[in-house]
Amino acid sequence: MAVLTIRNVDDAIKQSLRIRAAQHGVSMEEEARRILREALVRVSQPQPLGQRLKQRFAEVADADFELPSRQISRTPPNWDDTP
């Protein structure tokens, strides 16, 4: 296992970490490991885009949400037939 030393941590951050560790019944060191593990697992295993969008807009999109009707797309220009 590696050893990690973190310098210049604000006193308020250290105090918050100490309180959070006490609430979880673990040492500050263990709480810091848990926080790092949780943060990095989230980053390394992103949700698929559809799930992220559904989660982000869950409050505004409900069962009554109606999609606008689709229109027939226009014919793209044919650039090969230019004079």
C-alpha positions as CSV (number, residue, x, y, z in Angstrom):
1,M,0.0,0.0,0.0
2,A,1.1,3.5,-0.8
3,V,1.5,6.4,1.7
4,L,0.0,9.7,0.9
5,T,0.8,12.9,2.8
6,I,-1.4,16.0,2.2
7,R,0.1,19.3,3.3
8,N,-1.5,22.8,3.7
9,V,-5.0,21.6,4.5
10,D,-7.2,24.4,5.7
11,D,-8.1,24.2,9.4
12,A,-11.9,24.3,8.5
13,I,-11.4,21.3,6.2
14,K,-9.5,19.3,8.8
15,Q,-12.2,20.1,11.4
16,S,-15.0,19.0,9.0
17,L,-13.1,15.8,8.2
18,R,-12.6,15.1,11.9
19,I,-16.4,15.6,12.6
20,R,-17.4,13.5,9.6
21,A,-15.1,10.7,10.7
22,A,-16.5,10.8,14.2
23,Q,-20.1,10.6,12.8
24,H,-19.1,7.5,10.9
25,G,-17.2,6.0,13.8
26,V,-13.8,5.8,12.0
27,S,-10.5,7.6,12.1
28,M,-9.8,10.7,10.0
29,E,-7.4,8.7,7.9
30,E,-10.1,6.1,7.1
31,E,-12.7,8.8,6.4
32,A,-10.2,10.4,3.9
33,R,-9.7,7.0,2.2
34,R,-13.4,6.6,1.9
35,I,-14.0,10.0,0.4
36,L,-11.2,9.5,-2.1
37,R,-12.4,6.0,-3.0
38,E,-16.0,7.3,-3.5
39,A,-14.9,10.3,-5.6
40,L,-12.6,8.3,-7.8
41,V,-15.0,5.3,-8.4
42,R,-17.7,7.8,-9.6
43,V,-15.2,9.3,-12.0
44,S,-13.9,6.0,-13.4
45,Q,-17.4,4.5,-13.9
46,P,-19.5,7.2,-15.6
47,Q,-23.2,6.5,-16.2
48,P,-24.3,6.2,-19.8
49,L,-25.5,9.5,-21.3
50,G,-29.2,8.6,-21.3
51,Q,-29.2,7.8,-17.6
52,R,-27.3,11.0,-16.7
53,L,-29.8,13.1,-18.7
54,K,-32.8,11.3,-17.2
55,Q,-31.4,11.9,-13.7
56,R,-30.6,15.5,-14.4
57,F,-34.0,16.4,-15.8
58,A,-36.1,14.1,-13.6
59,E,-37.7,17.1,-11.8
60,V,-39.0,18.8,-14.9
61,A,-39.9,15.9,-17.1
62,D,-42.8,13.8,-15.9
63,A,-45.4,11.5,-17.4
64,D,-47.3,14.5,-18.9
65,F,-44.2,15.7,-20.9
66,E,-45.0,15.5,-24.6
67,L,-42.4,15.5,-27.3
68,P,-42.9,17.8,-30.2
69,S,-44.0,16.1,-33.4
70,R,-41.3,15.3,-35.9
71,Q,-41.1,16.9,-39.3
72,I,-39.9,15.5,-42.5
73,S,-36.3,16.6,-43.1
74,R,-35.5,18.7,-46.1
75,T,-33.6,17.3,-49.0
76,P,-29.9,18.1,-48.7
77,P,-28.3,20.1,-51.5
78,N,-26.4,18.2,-54.2
79,W,-23.0,19.9,-54.4
80,D,-21.8,17.6,-57.2
81,D,-24.2,19.2,-59.8
82,T,-22.9,22.8,-59.6
83,P,-22.3,24.7,-62.9
